[in-house]
Amino acid sequence: MKIAILSGTSGLIGMQLLHQLLKNSKVDYVLSVGRRKLALKHQKLIQLEGNMTDLEFWDWQDQINSQSLGGEYQALVSAIESGEAAILGFCSLGTTIKNAGSKEAFYAVDHDLVLFFAKWLKKLGCSKFMVVSAMGADATSSIFYNQVKGKTENDLQEVGLEQLHIFRPSLLLGNRSEFRFGEQVASILMKPLVWLSLFKNFRPIYDHQVAKSMVKVALGEKNSKFEIYSSGDMQDLSKK
């Protein structure tokens, strides 16, 4: 049994990941983990909700079984508990300082929640953990955003995950639910680079390209313990 467990589902990349995982025949179940459920139903989708800072204390078994009218999820719970299930973790959690309200609140999401999720998945026996970071991630950067992303990457390496795959997209293109003026201007100015296929690692990348590359790596045969994928790498992977 192959199970994908995803957090950050309501975001730009998260929604694309959810769509691609639900339609992929190699994935038996998709578990979406977050503070609230999405207004979405699918036979393969199970949604777990709660305060993610308390994730290690969640009664996830009860949450799954409570959504099963005829006990059809008992085999799923059993497979996870026994270690028989192949668990693939996908993390696209992230916010902005503006939306979070402060640097501290931003750090709590982009660093702390990512680490909580990774540690919880390790306890469940996750074999591969895919996480969205950012181009320029560097724990020593003078830019706060890049510094947090870099520290998150470094701390994830200390969790002891069986496989850790970090994806560093450049400027993201896609249909956001919120308007970001700076990103809109940048995407307009840089979009010609996409059309001209120039500067692969720096030109904007579409949300579905990032998601496709993450799913491809997760379901592939690659067994590297740690790997970082640039925006150019993702564009190449999404074409295959």
N, C-alpha and C positions, 0 to 999 in steps of 0.2 A: 504494500500500500504506500503510495506516494502522497504526502501532504505538504501543501504550501501554507506557511503561516506568515501573514503580512500585517504590518502596522504602518500607519500613514496613508491609509487607503483613500481618504477624502481629498488628498492633495493631487497636484498635477500629474506626477509620475505614478502615484499610488493608484489612481483610477485606471490608468493605462495598464499597469501591472495586473490589477484585478481582472480587467477585461481579457487580457491575454492568457492568464492562468485559468480562468473559467472555461475558455474555449479549447484549452490544450488537453488532448485526450490522454496524455501521459500523467496528468495530475488528477488524483481521485477526489480530493477535497481541498477546499481553500478556506482557511480560518482567518477572518479579519479581526484584528485586535485593536481596540481603541476606547476612547472615553464615551463614545456614543455609537449607536448603530446607524448604518446607512439605510436609506429608503430603497432597498433593493432586495429582490428575492431571486434565488437560483438554487437548483437542486444540489449543486456542489458546494454552495456557500453556507458557512456557519459563522455567525457573528458573536464575538465575545466583547462585553463592554464593562467598563469600570475605571477606577482611578489607577492609572498606569504606574504611579509611584508606589502602589501597593501590589504590583503585579505578582510578586513571588508568593503572596498570600491568597491569590484568587482561587476559588474552587472551580477551576476550569472544567473539570469533569462534570460537575453538576450543571454548569451553564450549557455544556454540549448536550447532555442527556435531557435537559428540560425542553430542548427544541425538537426532541424526537418523540413523536406521538406513539409510534409502535415499537420503540426500542431499537430503531435501525442504526443508531449511532453508537451502540454498545461495542461493536466490533472496532470502531474507530478509536474510542477511548482505550480499549484493551490493547490495541496495536501501539498506541503512543506509550502507555504505561509499561508495556513489556519490552519496548525498544525495537519491536518488529517493523515499525513504520519508518520509512525514509522521510525525514523532516527537512524541508528546505525553507530557510528564513529569508524574508524580504523586508527591509526597513527603508522607508522613504519619509520618515518623520522629519519635520522641519517647519520653521516659522520665520518671521522677520522680527527685528527689534521693534519696529513700529507696531506690529500686531501683538507682540508679546507684552509690550508696554515698558520694558526696561532691559538692560543688558543681562541682568540676573535672571529674569524670566525667560529670555531667549536661550541662555545657557542651560536652564532647567529642561528645556525641550530638546534642543539640538545636541546636547551632550548627555544629560542625565537620563532622559527617557530612552534614548538610543541604547545606553549602557544597561538600563533595567531590562529592556527587551532582549538584548543579546544574552545577558546572564540567565534570564528565564528560559530562553530557547536552548541554551547549553544544557540546562538541567533536564529539559525534555528529550535531549539526545539529538539536537540539530546537527546534520552532517555538513551543510553548506549555509553560510550566512552572507547574503548580498545586501550591501548598504549604499545608499546614495550619499556622497559627500559633495565636494565642489572643487572645481579647478582653482588652484592657488591655495589649497588647504596646507597650512604650515603652522605648527604650534608655536613657532618663534616669530610669526608675522606681527607687524605693527598694526595690521588691519584686524580689528576684533573678530569679524565674521570668519576670516581665514584662520585666525588663531584658534577659535573654538572648533572649527572643522578639523584642524590638524590635531588638536588635543584629543578629540573624539576618536580619530583614527588610531592614534597612539594607544589610547586606553582600551580600545577594542582588541588590540593585539595582545593585551595582557589578560583577556578574559579566558583564553585557552580554547577557543573554538576550533573544531576539527578543520574547517576551511573558512577563510575570511576573504571575501572578494569586495573590493572597494571601487565604486564607480564615481568618477569625477567629471561630471558634465560641465560644459561651458554655459553660456547664456541659454536658458531654456525657452523654446518656442512651444506654444500650445494654447488652449482655451482656458485661461484661468477664471476662477469664479470671482476673483477680486481684481481691481485695476491697480497696476503699479506703474506710475508715470515714468520713472527712470528706466524700467525694463522695456516699456513700450518704445521709448525713444531709441534706446540701444538696439532693440530688435529691428527697428526700421532702418537704422544706419548700417547695421551689420548684415542684414538679410541678403544683400548682393553677394556676400562671400559664400552663402549657401548655394546660390544659383551658379556661381562661377567655380564652385568646388575648390576654393582657396583656403589655405591656413586651417587645415582640418582640425587641429587641436584648439583653435581659438574661435572659429566661426560658430554661430548658434547651432544648437542641436534640438531636434523635436522630442517632445516627451515620449512619443511612441517608440522612437529609436532607442532611448535609454532603457525603457521597459523591455523591449524585445531583446536587447543585448543581455540584460540581467536574467531573463528567463532562459535564454540560450546557454549561458554559462551554467546556470543552476541545473539544467537538464542534460548538460554535456558530460563527457567522460573525463574532463580535466580534473586532475587530482592534486593540484598545487595547494599548499597549505595557506599561502598568502599571495594575493595579486592585486595590483592597482590597474584600473582601466581608464585611459584618457578619453577625452571626447572623440578623438580620432579613432581610437580602438572601438568605441561603441558604434560609430558610424559604419565602420567596416563589418563589425559583427552583425549589425541589423540588416546588412545587405545579403548575408549568406543564407 
